[in-house]
Amino acid sequence: MSEVTLAQVHQALQRYWGYTALRSPQGDVITALLERRDVVVVLPTGAGKSLCFQLPALLQEGITLVISPLLALMENQVADLRQRGLKAAAYHSELSTYQRRQVLRQVEQQQLRLLYLSPESLFSSAVWQCLCAPALRLNGLIVDEAHCLVQWGDRFRPSYRRLGTVRPEIARLKPEHPRIGLAAFTATADPSSQRVLIEVLGLDTPAQIRHSPYRPNLHLRVHSVWSRGYRRHCLRHFVQQKGRTSGLIYARTRRDTETLAAWLQHHGYTTAAYHGGLPAPERRRIETAWLQGTLPFVICTSAFGMGVNKPDVRWICHYQPPLQLSEYLQEVGRAGRDGQPAVALTLVSDRWGLDRDDQQRWQFFERQSQDIQRQAMAQATKLPRQGNLNALRSTVANLELTLALLHQQGALQWQDPFHFQLRQIAPNVVPPNREDPESRRMQEFLRYKGCRWQFLLRAFGFTQEAQTCRCGHCDRCNS
């Protein structure tokens, strides 16, 4: 285990986290990171993924970079680390200019062990120049919630597609420094997604550490609704049954969260709407109230709950089903992390009923995604064979998304984080109008007649576990 001994690992574990032993397979992950091996880690929500990279970062010299998709996730993890007396910071756009300078000064003086960033912040001029300083020692690059690279990298967050350039460019600039280890952490990556992560990040024969997402205490239910009024009736009845226990209601749009919160407040419930459009202080207030139990439940978009550690969540309700199966598994996994019984209910339009909201929503987001890609690819013929991303920003619309799509199709190679070379390009390249396979799998899951957990295990590559699984507690098994 490199220079760090097993005894030092357990001493730090007990001193900072209060645990006397690691859970399986945390030890394997920590060992791999301390040996600077590349790793793909697929562990279910609540399995302690964050500890697996936080503890090695604490025990090594230099800074570990953590790429995180959501500001709230960064802030929650940094706040938790600081409470434990550990040296961590986040750099993001909602910090003041002074605060951002302070964080970069801490980086320059090597006062941190963990620096949390979005992929966009990582490639900002100020951060990148700071990280490339000859004296600065980088210890590792962790891509947390790595499924976001697969889901968003060629659609909404194109900077994810450039992460594979970080290690070779740092090695070129600092040849005398030790090799940077790379790791991708997620709770939801099927075999196809794992292959994408390995390819895009440039992982070198990575260790692949996977654990079944099956949770015997988590009861999965899907309920058909035939009208908008009946959907609300089912929601209210479900919430009434749960009393003051802790839960989350997921809706797909900001407007829906606010409308539902107002409606439930009118009926006497103490709750709040949560989404990415709220000011940061308001988001922190709602999170704190929910964590402390003064808000029993929150109506939220997918921006809420990722990385939040609240073991006693007894229920999850999807007022509308997620667009993708990986989103579903992420969100239901936030219930019952203490091992006690929990239930996850999804309300979905009955295909023969009056309510067509879910089908219309799936179709809308599919068309929107295709339109974004089509507009971006229309710019492809304007690109030079070799180019500088920063120099072309002002002249090519949708530039980063166009480059990400070309990279995804194998038509572009990143030479470093800011320079690209086209391999091949056809005029007027337009992505095919194909249905998102993730969306299709989500709909198949909702209509599936067999065991819910069996379906999920097969979908995420745990075929052997699926063959032996008879959960006995989902709505299909109970019926």
C-alpha positions as MATLAB code, in Angstrom:
seq = 'MSEVTLAQVHQALQRYWGYTALRSPQGDVITALLERRDVVVVLPTGAGKSLCFQLPALLQEGITLVISPLLALMENQVADLRQRGLKAAAYHSELSTYQRRQVLRQVEQQQLRLLYLSPESLFSSAVWQCLCAPALRLNGLIVDEAHCLVQWGDRFRPSYRRLGTVRPEIARLKPEHPRIGLAAFTATADPSSQRVLIEVLGLDTPAQIRHSPYRPNLHLRVHSVWSRGYRRHCLRHFVQQKGRTSGLIYARTRRDTETLAAWLQHHGYTTAAYHGGLPAPERRRIETAWLQGTLPFVICTSAFGMGVNKPDVRWICHYQPPLQLSEYLQEVGRAGRDGQPAVALTLVSDRWGLDRDDQQRWQFFERQSQDIQRQAMAQATKLPRQGNLNALRSTVANLELTLALLHQQGALQWQDPFHFQLRQIAPNVVPPNREDPESRRMQEFLRYKGCRWQFLLRAFGFTQEAQTCRCGHCDRCNS';
ca = [
       0.000    0.000    0.000;
       2.621    2.537   -1.176;
       4.110    4.599    1.682;
       0.934    4.601    3.790;
       0.456    1.656    6.136;
      -2.776   -0.135    6.932;
      -2.397    1.015   10.538;
      -2.332    4.671    9.409;
      -5.509    4.122    7.385;
      -7.379    2.743   10.405;
      -6.015    5.431   12.719;
      -7.282    8.173   10.380;
     -10.589    6.351    9.930;
     -11.202    6.286   13.678;
      -9.810    9.741   14.423;
     -11.699   11.703   11.759;
     -14.757    9.576   11.001;
     -15.210    7.671   14.255;
     -15.377    4.252   12.530;
     -13.438    1.251   13.803;
     -13.504   -0.684   10.532;
     -14.043   -0.229    6.809;
     -16.994   -1.747    5.013;
     -16.514   -4.057    2.046;
     -15.259   -3.099   -0.534;
     -13.999    0.250    0.816;
     -10.613   -1.240    1.703;
     -10.015   -2.401   -1.881;
     -10.807    1.055   -3.258;
      -8.593    2.860   -0.746;
      -5.696    0.467   -1.413;
      -5.974    1.053   -5.174;
      -5.987    4.841   -4.759;
      -3.021    4.814   -2.384;
      -1.143    2.775   -4.993;
      -2.125    5.414   -7.614;
      -3.946    2.873   -9.748;
      -6.851    3.882  -11.945;
     -10.221    2.729  -10.626;
     -13.870    2.550  -11.666;
     -16.003    2.303   -8.534;
     -19.704    1.407   -8.753;
     -21.208    1.291   -5.263;
     -24.841    1.818   -4.257;
     -26.022    5.048   -2.682;
     -25.135    5.055    1.002;
     -22.205    2.641    0.652;
     -19.623    5.247    1.691;
     -18.096    6.154   -1.692;
     -16.908    9.603   -0.562;
     -14.852    8.168    2.296;
     -13.025    5.980   -0.225;
     -11.325    8.974   -1.859;
     -11.371   11.433    1.050;
      -9.334    9.220    3.359;
      -6.486    8.540    0.865;
      -6.353   12.271    0.024;
      -5.873   13.036    3.710;
      -2.999   10.568    4.039;
      -0.970   11.716    1.028;
       0.984   14.824    0.179;
      -0.364   17.127   -2.499;
      -3.887   18.035   -3.575;
      -6.588   15.674   -4.786;
      -8.989   17.250   -7.278;
     -12.626   16.145   -7.000;
     -14.810   16.825  -10.034;
     -18.387   17.199   -8.855;
     -21.509   18.022  -10.923;
     -23.512   20.064   -8.419;
     -22.655   23.052   -6.273;
     -24.814   21.771   -3.419;
     -22.962   18.437   -3.463;
     -19.584   20.202   -3.279;
     -20.651   22.466   -0.431;
     -22.161   19.628    1.596;
     -19.036   17.499    1.348;
     -16.664   20.392    2.056;
     -18.721   21.463    5.090;
     -18.631   17.888    6.425;
     -14.847   17.642    5.920;
     -14.201   20.955    7.637;
     -16.299   19.909   10.617;
     -13.953   16.938   10.926;
     -10.959   19.287   10.886;
      -9.839   18.341    7.371;
      -8.389   20.740    4.806;
     -10.863   21.014    1.942;
     -12.378   23.762   -0.201;
     -14.697   24.213   -3.177;
     -14.186   26.599   -6.083;
     -17.300   27.633   -7.995;
     -19.064   30.537   -9.667;
     -21.240   31.490   -6.695;
     -18.231   32.455   -4.594;
     -17.291   36.122   -4.566;
     -14.142   37.222   -6.393;
     -12.398   37.570   -3.039;
     -13.425   34.059   -1.957;
     -12.218   32.530   -5.223;
      -8.864   34.264   -4.820;
      -8.625   32.943   -1.273;
      -9.210   29.370   -2.445;
      -6.578   29.678   -5.175;
      -4.136   31.126   -2.660;
      -4.706   28.077   -0.449;
      -4.034   25.863   -3.473;
      -0.842   27.731   -4.381;
       0.434   27.445   -0.815;
      -0.544   23.743   -0.748;
      -2.713   24.204    2.327;
      -5.473   21.903    1.028;
      -5.814   18.172    0.662;
      -9.074   18.211   -1.341;
     -10.288   20.757   -3.892;
     -13.832   20.366   -5.231;
     -14.556   21.722   -8.724;
     -17.045   21.432  -11.542;
     -15.500   20.418  -14.889;
     -16.215   23.965  -16.123;
     -14.325   25.520  -13.197;
     -11.413   23.133  -13.667;
     -10.824   24.475  -17.185;
     -11.285   28.138  -16.285;
      -8.165   30.195  -16.950;
      -7.466   31.113  -13.315;
      -7.803   27.560  -11.978;
      -5.935   25.841  -14.790;
      -2.970   28.227  -14.562;
      -2.842   27.683  -10.803;
      -2.872   23.881  -11.153;
      -0.132   23.975  -13.784;
       2.318   25.810  -11.501;
       5.578   23.796  -11.470;
       5.795   23.509   -7.676;
       2.196   22.426   -7.112;
       1.869   18.697   -6.462;
      -1.323   17.042   -7.678;
      -2.100   13.754   -6.042;
      -5.141   12.456   -7.917;
      -8.207   13.278   -9.991;
     -11.538   11.928   -8.743;
     -14.658   12.128  -10.916;
     -17.513   11.916   -8.416;
     -21.023   11.028   -9.642;
     -19.263    9.942  -12.823;
     -22.486    8.842  -14.525;
     -23.006   12.575  -15.203;
     -20.163   12.372  -17.748;
     -22.135    9.758  -19.681;
     -25.549   11.414  -19.275;
     -24.557   15.039  -19.825;
     -21.133   15.058  -21.484;
     -22.412   15.221  -25.054;
     -25.571   17.222  -24.313;
     -25.464   19.830  -21.554;
     -22.042   19.657  -19.826;
     -19.521   19.322  -22.668;
     -16.517   20.101  -20.430;
     -16.818   16.547  -19.108;
     -15.535   15.265  -22.461;
     -12.190   17.057  -21.893;
     -11.351   15.452  -18.546;
      -9.224   12.803  -20.234;
      -6.695   15.475  -21.227;
      -5.851   16.517  -17.659;
      -3.410   13.770  -16.695;
      -1.328   13.739  -19.913;
      -1.072   17.534  -19.927;
       0.003   17.695  -16.268;
       2.537   14.920  -16.955;
       3.900   16.916  -19.898;
       4.218   20.085  -17.821;
       5.575   18.354  -14.700;
       7.559   15.316  -15.857;
       9.398   15.064  -12.546;
       6.176   14.724  -10.498;
       4.598   11.364   -9.547;
       1.869    9.999  -11.790;
      -1.656   11.212  -11.018;
      -4.155    8.484  -10.194;
      -7.598    8.674  -11.835;
     -10.832    7.307  -10.389;
     -14.493    7.391  -11.410;
     -17.107    6.961   -8.655;
     -20.804    6.378   -9.219;
     -23.794    4.438   -7.933;
     -25.257    3.881  -11.396;
     -23.157    2.809  -14.350;
     -24.097   -0.150  -16.511;
     -21.342   -1.965  -18.483;
     -21.782    0.357  -21.465;
     -21.409    3.459  -19.264;
     -18.322    1.971  -17.617;
     -16.717    1.532  -21.043;
     -17.456    5.176  -21.884;
     -15.858    6.319  -18.608;
     -12.708    4.282  -19.241;
     -12.385    5.617  -22.798;
     -13.156    9.290  -22.155;
     -11.065    9.568  -18.976;
      -8.177    7.618  -20.474;
      -8.066    5.127  -17.617;
      -5.128    2.727  -17.762;
      -6.262   -0.884  -17.159;
      -8.394    0.261  -14.239;
      -9.446   -1.853  -11.313;
     -13.222   -2.211  -11.550;
     -14.826   -2.467   -8.128;
     -18.572   -3.040   -8.287;
     -21.200   -3.875   -5.714;
     -24.813   -4.842   -6.296;
     -27.315   -1.991   -5.789;
     -29.875   -4.374   -4.281;
     -31.268   -3.131   -0.971;
     -33.477   -5.697    0.818;
     -34.998   -2.986    3.026;
     -36.084   -0.778    0.090;
     -39.606   -1.508   -1.179;
     -40.226   -0.372   -4.778;
     -43.735    0.508   -5.936;
     -45.194    1.941   -9.149;
     -48.774    3.205   -9.207;
     -50.723    4.117  -12.354;
     -52.762    7.334  -12.323;
     -55.391    8.151  -14.931;
     -55.876   11.885  -14.340;
     -54.002   14.870  -12.927;
     -56.437   15.138  -10.058;
     -55.994   11.475   -9.161;
     -52.198   11.886   -9.262;
     -52.461   14.619   -6.634;
     -54.898   12.552   -4.618;
     -52.449    9.622   -4.566;
     -49.595   11.897   -3.533;
     -51.542   13.451   -0.682;
     -52.774   10.069    0.541;
     -49.210    8.688    0.484;
     -47.797   11.695    2.384;
     -50.621   11.463    4.927;
     -49.772    7.807    5.572;
     -46.126    8.682    6.252;
     -46.899   11.211    8.987;
     -43.849   13.106   10.275;
     -41.287   10.644    8.921;
     -38.543   11.971    6.674;
     -38.996   11.818    2.906;
     -38.501   13.441   -0.480;
     -40.900   14.157   -3.336;
     -39.214   14.393   -6.740;
     -40.773   16.453   -9.536;
     -39.173   17.038  -12.919;
     -39.415   20.844  -13.275;
     -38.856   23.838  -11.029;
     -42.406   25.006  -11.666;
     -43.837   21.661  -10.532;
     -41.884   21.769   -7.262;
     -43.222   25.227   -6.448;
     -46.823   24.409   -7.454;
     -46.865   21.207   -5.406;
     -45.258   22.857   -2.388;
     -47.881   25.631   -2.398;
     -50.681   23.063   -2.768;
     -49.448   20.887    0.103;
     -48.801   23.927    2.312;
     -52.411   24.968    1.654;
     -53.487   21.575    3.006;
     -51.505   22.085    6.206;
     -48.206   20.341    5.449;
     -44.860   21.821    6.455;
     -42.719   21.598    3.346;
     -40.748   23.638    0.796;
     -39.791   23.604   -2.873;
     -36.134   23.080   -3.746;
     -34.456   23.554   -7.127;
     -31.297   24.947   -8.681;
     -32.888   28.342   -9.374;
     -33.132   29.262   -5.688;
     -30.475   31.530   -4.152;
     -27.696   29.594   -2.447;
     -28.616   30.785    1.103;
     -32.210   29.607    0.583;
     -31.033   26.195   -0.644;
     -28.761   25.842    2.385;
     -31.636   26.841    4.720;
     -33.950   24.190    3.247;
     -31.262   21.495    3.322;
     -30.455   22.249    6.964;
     -34.122   22.241    7.984;
     -34.651   18.881    6.281;
     -31.501   17.349    7.756;
     -32.521   18.520   11.236;
     -36.106   17.280   10.834;
     -37.937   20.591   11.072;
     -38.981   20.037    7.446;
     -40.256   16.433    7.254;
     -40.127   16.398    3.468;
     -39.075   18.561    0.518;
     -40.476   18.772   -3.027;
     -37.392   18.897   -5.202;
     -35.774   18.410   -8.567;
     -32.878   16.026   -9.075;
     -30.559   18.797   -7.778;
     -31.424   17.730   -4.224;
     -30.038   14.811   -2.281;
     -26.921   13.880   -4.245;
     -24.215   13.248   -1.663;
     -26.380   14.328    1.288;
     -25.966   11.988    4.242;
     -29.319   11.481    5.985;
     -29.701    7.828    7.025;
     -33.310    7.924    8.290;
     -35.161    8.828    5.054;
     -38.180    6.532    5.210;
     -39.768    7.260    1.840;
     -39.282    8.653   -1.657;
     -42.107    9.640   -3.980;
     -41.605   10.343   -7.662;
     -44.551   12.575   -8.484;
     -43.456   12.116  -12.082;
     -41.072    9.356  -13.172;
     -37.482   10.317  -13.974;
     -36.374   10.427  -17.589;
     -33.595    7.886  -17.080;
     -33.281    4.654  -15.139;
     -29.956    5.747  -13.626;
     -31.697    8.837  -12.174;
     -34.358    6.593  -10.656;
     -31.837    4.309   -8.980;
     -29.882    7.299   -7.651;
     -32.967    8.933   -6.184;
     -34.667    5.919   -4.602;
     -31.286    4.997   -3.105;
     -31.520    8.012   -0.803;
     -34.118    6.196    1.300;
     -33.378    3.642    3.998;
     -29.642    4.146    4.231;
     -29.822    3.115    7.908;
     -30.965   -0.362    6.864;
     -34.479    0.093    8.236;
     -37.534   -0.409    5.990;
     -38.206    2.328    3.429;
     -40.539    2.681    0.460;
     -40.142    4.313   -2.961;
     -43.364    5.109   -4.828;
     -43.493    6.258   -8.457;
     -46.667    7.738   -9.944;
     -46.969    7.224  -13.691;
     -49.671    7.996  -16.226;
     -51.881    5.054  -17.038;
     -51.462    4.450  -20.768;
     -55.260    4.238  -21.201;
     -56.132    7.107  -18.860;
     -56.777   10.814  -19.362;
     -53.389   11.928  -18.053;
     -50.754   11.969  -20.808;
     -48.295   14.193  -18.938;
     -45.501   11.627  -18.607;
     -45.514   10.608  -22.266;
     -45.620   14.249  -23.356;
     -42.759   15.092  -21.003;
     -40.580   12.252  -22.332;
     -41.299   13.360  -25.908;
     -40.573   17.024  -25.100;
     -37.186   16.339  -23.529;
     -36.296   13.938  -26.352;
     -37.096   16.596  -28.973;
     -35.250   19.247  -26.974;
     -32.149   17.069  -26.743;
     -32.243   16.317  -30.463;
     -32.723   20.000  -31.323;
     -29.731   20.996  -29.179;
     -27.572   18.390  -30.869;
     -28.790   19.316  -34.346;
     -28.059   23.014  -33.796;
     -24.626   22.213  -32.450;
     -23.697   19.857  -35.274;
     -24.760   22.457  -37.840;
     -21.674   24.395  -36.733;
     -19.307   21.484  -37.409;
     -18.447   22.530  -40.962;
     -17.207   25.908  -39.657;
     -14.409   24.322  -37.662;
     -10.764   24.272  -38.757;
      -8.912   20.953  -38.916;
      -6.925   22.065  -35.892;
      -8.204   24.647  -33.458;
      -7.936   26.467  -30.159;
     -11.132   26.327  -28.114;
     -10.611   29.738  -26.507;
      -9.803   31.439  -29.816;
     -12.953   30.084  -31.502;
     -15.481   30.829  -28.755;
     -16.491   34.221  -30.171;
     -16.925   33.008  -33.759;
     -18.647   29.610  -33.525;
     -22.012   29.240  -31.765;
     -22.519   26.177  -29.530;
     -18.801   25.522  -29.896;
     -18.169   23.370  -26.819;
     -21.239   21.235  -27.434;
     -20.252   20.753  -31.080;
     -16.767   19.643  -30.057;
     -18.169   17.295  -27.405;
     -20.516   15.663  -29.927;
     -17.716   15.230  -32.457;
     -15.567   13.709  -29.712;
     -18.381   11.361  -28.768;
     -18.657   10.253  -32.426;
     -14.903    9.666  -32.701;
     -14.425   12.505  -35.215;
     -12.333   14.692  -32.911;
      -9.294   14.230  -30.711;
      -8.345   16.546  -27.846;
      -4.619   17.286  -27.965;
      -4.754   19.047  -24.578;
      -7.588   20.706  -22.596;
      -7.863   23.585  -25.084;
      -6.592   22.344  -28.486;
      -8.313   19.846  -30.753;
      -7.747   18.096  -34.059;
     -10.484   16.813  -36.349;
     -10.024   13.243  -37.498;
     -12.822   13.202  -40.050;
     -15.864   15.271  -40.744;
     -18.741   14.986  -43.171;
     -20.630   18.109  -44.300;
     -23.844   18.876  -42.465;
     -23.365   16.122  -39.907;
     -26.628   15.655  -37.993;
     -27.092   13.098  -35.208;
     -29.773   10.502  -35.981;
     -33.229   10.937  -34.476;
     -33.041    7.947  -32.197;
     -34.785    7.372  -28.897;
     -32.593    7.673  -25.840;
     -31.979    4.081  -24.669;
     -31.944    5.260  -21.034;
     -35.407    6.759  -21.474;
     -36.646    3.582  -23.137;
     -35.328    1.436  -20.272;
     -37.065    3.688  -17.761;
     -40.385    3.155  -19.502;
     -39.770   -0.580  -19.720;
     -39.105   -0.665  -15.979;
     -42.370    1.128  -15.192;
     -44.400   -1.370  -17.285;
     -42.424   -4.462  -16.261;
     -44.530   -7.343  -14.931;
     -41.794   -9.130  -12.994;
     -39.668   -8.335   -9.940;
     -38.566   -4.677   -9.928;
     -35.198   -5.457   -8.379;
     -34.512   -8.210  -10.902;
     -35.032   -5.689  -13.710;
     -32.675   -3.143  -12.111;
     -29.957   -5.708  -11.451;
     -30.022   -6.918  -15.062;
     -30.114   -3.356  -16.416;
     -26.966   -2.395  -14.506;
     -24.975   -5.476  -15.379;
     -25.517   -7.655  -12.293;
     -26.940  -10.589  -14.239;
     -25.822  -13.311  -11.839;
     -27.360  -11.502   -8.861;
     -30.569  -10.992  -10.872;
     -30.914  -14.741  -11.493;
     -30.994  -15.486   -7.780;
     -32.925  -12.397   -6.652;
     -36.506  -12.859   -5.470;
     -36.970   -9.698   -3.485;
     -40.452  -10.543   -2.181;
     -41.178   -6.924   -1.254;
     -41.703   -4.901   -4.443;
     -45.217   -4.301   -5.725;
     -44.870   -7.031   -8.372;
     -43.614   -9.674   -5.948;
     -46.278   -8.804   -3.381;
     -49.076   -9.009   -5.931;
];
